[in-house]
Every structure is written in structure tokens, then in C-alpha cells.
Amino acid sequence: MHRAIVRRMHPLQALIFDVDGTLADTERDGHRPAFNHAFADLGLDWHWEERLYGELLAITGGKERIRHYAARHAPDIAARPEFEALIRDLHAAKTRHYLRLVESASLPLRPGVAALIHHARQRGLRLAIATTTTPENVTALLHATLGPDAPGWFEVIGAGDIVPNKKPAPDIYTWVLDRLALPAENCLAIEDSANGLRAAHAAGLRCLVTPNDYTAGEDFSSAWRVLTDLREVDLDTIAAPTISNFAVFSG
């Protein structure tokens, strides 16, 4: 029996972007103050300062973050029968405050993001989003930073609670890949955090990481590339076909 090694080419066909911390530094100056405004609205004396919020970012998802914080810092509130309703009300209030911040144009895109998106469109690459933030947050950010037509540039927007498990589970990436009808090998995920990297990797995706101030110390050893920001991206390089080897037996 003979074994031949066959090389399989995987041309890049789509970019799949995370949102918070990847497209824009929304966490510290967007979501964090919006949470604090929501706490005040509902009569809670909670305040998430920058260092604490950085620690809470290890918990993916806003409602999950509230639940985690209350269990450790306000167990009496977490034990109330109406606690799940309170979480929903807090998250809804937080989203309203966040959208106002976005609409005020106070949360610009990170360096290189707009140029990469425009260049990718010119090259005919498909665009998608895989994020844990709400669809409203995604649309508002794209509209405020890239223009009213920008949400339509993204063929698939996977956001919010459309999958049961949030990052670092691969569910949101799997959902997006299913709707793109593309194999993972033909796509590139762009993330900013270890949780996002783990989610992308578990879905079989290559992942380019651009850390921010909150995530700079995390482990990105399994990333395909780690760059300071997307200004460093050479689309000709990342669009070059990747190669995998597999064995074929005959005789």
C-alpha cells in the first residue's frame, strides 16, 4: 500500500469580526459607564470602576456579568425571587445608555478597522460578525462609525442571545459559519481577547488578534497572528491560500 501526501488549498473567502474591543474600544468608555448609569437608574449603589470592570470582562455577556457580580458582591440581591427580572431590566437600561453614547460619536473605530473593511469589500471578501453584544449595539456602532449603509455590508450578523452558550464556547462562530455556508478553513476570525480566540479556535477558525488595554496580558499563543492593531494588516498576505496536508492511500 502506498501513501501520497496531497496538499489542499484554502483561499480566504470571508472575514468574521468580533465587535467589543475589536472594532472599537467600547468596553471601558462605552459599556462600563452604561452599566453604571443603569445601576443608578434602578436604585443600586453598585459602581464598576475600570480595574474591576477589566476583571469582570472574563465573564462573557452583559447579563452573565451582572449575575456573576451579584453572586459575589451582593448575594442578598442575587437571592431575591425577582432577581432574573432585575437582570433583564438592568441590561435593557444599560443598552439604552450605551446606544446614546454610540450615537454621540464618542466611540470611534480602532485604527485600521475602517480601512480593512473597505479593502476587503473591494477585494470581494464576504464580511460577517460574531459577537455576544446585542444586535442593536452592533447596528448602532456600524451606523455611527461607518455610515448608514454599513450594517448591510455584513452578510451575517451573529449577535446577542441567538445561541445558548457564549464565548469561549464556539456556538456563535458555528452559527455564523452555517449561515455563510463556508468551511472554517476559508474564513478568518478577528478578535481582541483570549475568550474570543478560544471560541474561534474551537470552531476551527484561524484567528488574528489585536489586543487592547484590557486584554493585552492574556494568552494568545494559539492565535494565527497577534498585531497591535489592524493598520498592520496586509490583506494580500492574509488572503493568500493556506495549505493543509492529508494522506491518500492506494494499492
PLY file of the C-alpha trace (Angstrom):
ply
format ascii 1.0
element vertex 251
property float x
property float y
property float z
element edge 250
property int vertex1
property int vertex2
end_header
0.00 0.00 0.00
1.30 3.43 -0.94
0.70 6.69 0.83
0.71 10.01 -1.02
0.59 13.40 0.68
-1.92 15.69 -1.01
-1.85 19.43 -0.43
-5.23 21.13 -0.10
-5.54 24.89 -0.70
-7.87 27.05 1.38
-8.37 30.50 -0.17
-9.71 33.19 2.15
-13.34 34.00 1.38
-14.65 35.78 4.49
-13.61 37.89 7.48
-15.59 37.39 10.69
-15.25 40.25 13.18
-15.83 40.39 16.89
-17.21 43.80 17.96
-16.47 45.00 21.51
-12.78 45.68 21.90
-12.09 44.61 18.31
-13.93 47.10 16.11
-13.81 49.79 18.81
-12.66 50.21 22.41
-16.24 50.07 23.60
-15.75 48.33 26.93
-14.07 50.92 29.16
-15.71 54.06 27.76
-18.98 52.60 26.49
-20.37 49.55 28.21
-18.81 50.26 31.63
-20.34 53.74 32.12
-23.61 52.48 30.61
-23.77 49.75 33.26
-23.10 52.31 35.99
-25.90 54.57 34.71
-28.25 51.56 34.66
-27.37 50.68 38.26
-28.19 54.23 39.33
-31.45 54.18 37.36
-32.62 51.11 39.28
-31.51 52.34 42.68
-28.41 50.16 43.12
-25.26 51.57 44.72
-23.00 49.40 42.52
-20.17 51.08 40.64
-17.86 49.29 38.24
-14.58 51.22 38.11
-12.04 50.50 35.38
-9.95 47.88 37.19
-12.98 45.95 38.44
-14.59 46.03 35.02
-11.42 44.64 33.49
-11.73 41.65 35.84
-15.41 41.23 35.02
-14.62 41.00 31.31
-13.50 37.43 31.96
-17.27 36.75 32.08
-18.69 36.95 28.57
-22.07 38.63 28.14
-23.64 41.57 29.95
-26.41 39.69 31.74
-23.94 36.99 32.74
-21.59 39.68 34.07
-24.33 41.16 36.26
-25.24 37.71 37.58
-21.59 36.91 38.37
-21.02 40.22 40.17
-24.19 39.98 42.26
-23.43 36.42 43.37
-20.10 37.58 44.78
-20.75 41.14 45.93
-24.49 41.38 46.57
-25.73 37.87 47.46
-28.83 39.30 49.18
-29.94 40.84 45.87
-28.99 37.71 43.92
-31.21 35.66 46.25
-34.34 37.70 45.57
-37.11 35.89 43.66
-37.28 38.76 41.17
-33.53 38.78 40.51
-33.76 37.45 36.93
-36.28 40.18 36.12
-33.91 42.74 37.65
-31.11 41.48 35.40
-33.32 41.94 32.34
-34.29 45.46 33.43
-30.68 46.40 34.17
-29.48 45.11 30.83
-32.24 46.92 28.95
-31.39 50.19 30.74
-27.68 49.65 30.07
-28.39 49.13 26.36
-30.32 52.42 26.20
-27.43 54.32 27.79
-24.88 52.58 25.57
-26.79 53.42 22.40
-26.86 57.09 23.40
-23.08 57.03 23.84
-22.59 55.40 20.45
-24.94 57.83 18.72
-22.96 60.74 20.18
-19.96 59.52 18.13
-17.81 59.22 21.26
-16.67 55.65 20.46
-14.51 55.69 17.31
-13.29 52.61 15.48
-9.86 51.28 16.37
-7.01 52.16 13.97
-7.10 50.28 10.69
-10.60 48.83 11.11
-12.37 51.01 8.54
-9.56 50.65 6.00
-9.54 46.86 6.32
-13.32 46.63 5.91
-13.27 48.86 2.81
-10.31 46.98 1.30
-11.96 43.62 1.97
-15.12 44.77 0.21
-13.09 45.94 -2.77
-11.44 42.52 -2.91
-14.82 40.79 -2.88
-14.36 39.16 0.52
-17.52 38.40 2.43
-17.97 40.05 5.83
-19.67 38.76 8.97
-19.87 39.48 12.69
-19.76 37.08 15.63
-20.31 38.81 18.97
-22.01 38.46 22.33
-23.30 42.03 22.36
-26.88 42.78 21.28
-27.87 43.29 17.63
-28.94 46.87 18.46
-25.46 47.65 19.76
-23.84 46.27 16.62
-26.09 48.19 14.24
-25.68 51.44 16.17
-21.88 51.20 16.20
-21.65 50.40 12.48
-24.08 53.18 11.62
-22.28 55.78 13.76
-18.76 54.93 12.59
-19.09 53.69 9.01
-22.33 55.22 7.81
-26.00 54.26 7.44
-25.34 51.58 4.82
-22.65 49.77 6.84
-24.83 47.12 8.55
-25.77 45.85 5.09
-22.11 45.24 4.24
-22.10 42.33 6.66
-23.77 39.29 5.15
-24.30 37.62 8.54
-24.52 39.31 11.94
-24.42 36.81 14.79
-25.16 38.74 17.98
-26.73 38.53 21.41
-28.65 35.53 22.69
-29.19 33.70 19.40
-27.02 30.81 20.63
-27.26 29.09 24.03
-23.58 29.39 25.00
-21.45 32.49 24.69
-17.73 32.78 24.07
-15.41 30.99 24.83
-17.88 28.39 23.53
-17.72 28.20 19.71
-21.50 28.43 19.25
-21.67 31.94 17.76
-18.93 31.18 15.25
-20.55 27.90 14.29
-23.86 29.75 13.80
-22.20 32.32 11.54
-20.30 29.70 9.52
-23.53 27.74 8.96
-25.21 30.84 7.52
-22.23 31.76 5.39
-22.23 28.14 4.16
-18.44 28.20 4.25
-15.95 25.84 5.86
-13.91 27.34 8.68
-10.73 26.90 6.64
-11.89 29.60 4.21
-12.56 32.20 6.89
-10.52 34.35 9.28
-11.79 35.47 12.69
-10.62 38.82 14.10
-10.71 39.09 17.89
-9.24 41.01 20.82
-9.49 38.60 23.76
-8.49 35.13 24.90
-12.16 34.15 25.25
-12.80 35.20 21.65
-9.69 33.38 20.47
-10.78 30.20 22.24
-14.23 30.42 20.66
-12.82 30.93 17.17
-10.22 28.18 17.59
-12.86 25.71 18.84
-14.89 26.44 15.70
-11.88 25.54 13.56
-11.04 29.10 12.54
-7.73 30.85 12.12
-7.78 33.89 14.38
-6.00 37.23 14.12
-5.88 39.01 17.49
-5.46 42.74 18.16
-5.29 43.09 21.96
-6.44 46.23 23.75
-5.61 47.71 27.16
-7.90 45.24 28.94
-6.71 42.11 27.14
-3.01 42.83 26.50
-1.79 40.39 29.15
-3.88 37.41 28.03
-2.59 34.22 26.43
-2.71 34.43 22.63
-0.21 31.67 21.93
-2.71 29.76 19.76
-3.53 32.78 17.57
-2.69 32.75 13.87
-1.33 36.31 14.18
-1.16 38.87 17.02
-0.94 42.51 15.90
-1.05 45.82 17.72
-3.96 46.96 15.56
-5.39 46.40 12.11
-3.21 49.06 10.50
-0.58 46.32 10.42
-2.73 44.01 8.29
-1.56 43.26 4.77
-4.68 41.90 3.09
-2.62 40.40 0.28
-0.80 38.32 2.87
-3.78 37.18 4.90
-5.81 36.45 1.75
-3.13 34.10 0.43
-4.39 30.49 0.42
-3.46 28.39 3.43
-2.30 24.84 2.82
-3.11 21.64 4.67
-1.68 18.19 4.05
-3.58 14.93 4.16
-2.68 11.39 3.27
-4.20 9.34 0.47
-3.61 5.57 0.45
-3.67 3.44 -2.69
-2.90 -0.11 -3.67
0 1
1 2
2 3
3 4
4 5
5 6
6 7
7 8
8 9
9 10
10 11
11 12
12 13
13 14
14 15
15 16
16 17
17 18
18 19
19 20
20 21
21 22
22 23
23 24
24 25
25 26
26 27
27 28
28 29
29 30
30 31
31 32
32 33
33 34
34 35
35 36
36 37
37 38
38 39
39 40
40 41
41 42
42 43
43 44
44 45
45 46
46 47
47 48
48 49
49 50
50 51
51 52
52 53
53 54
54 55
55 56
56 57
57 58
58 59
59 60
60 61
61 62
62 63
63 64
64 65
65 66
66 67
67 68
68 69
69 70
70 71
71 72
72 73
73 74
74 75
75 76
76 77
77 78
78 79
79 80
80 81
81 82
82 83
83 84
84 85
85 86
86 87
87 88
88 89
89 90
90 91
91 92
92 93
93 94
94 95
95 96
96 97
97 98
98 99
99 100
100 101
101 102
102 103
103 104
104 105
105 106
106 107
107 108
108 109
109 110
110 111
111 112
112 113
113 114
114 115
115 116
116 117
117 118
118 119
119 120
120 121
121 122
122 123
123 124
124 125
125 126
126 127
127 128
128 129
129 130
130 131
131 132
132 133
133 134
134 135
135 136
136 137
137 138
138 139
139 140
140 141
141 142
142 143
143 144
144 145
145 146
146 147
147 148
148 149
149 150
150 151
151 152
152 153
153 154
154 155
155 156
156 157
157 158
158 159
159 160
160 161
161 162
162 163
163 164
164 165
165 166
166 167
167 168
168 169
169 170
170 171
171 172
172 173
173 174
174 175
175 176
176 177
177 178
178 179
179 180
180 181
181 182
182 183
183 184
184 185
185 186
186 187
187 188
188 189
189 190
190 191
191 192
192 193
193 194
194 195
195 196
196 197
197 198
198 199
199 200
200 201
201 202
202 203
203 204
204 205
205 206
206 207
207 208
208 209
209 210
210 211
211 212
212 213
213 214
214 215
215 216
216 217
217 218
218 219
219 220
220 221
221 222
222 223
223 224
224 225
225 226
226 227
227 228
228 229
229 230
230 231
231 232
232 233
233 234
234 235
235 236
236 237
237 238
238 239
239 240
240 241
241 242
242 243
243 244
244 245
245 246
246 247
247 248
248 249
249 250
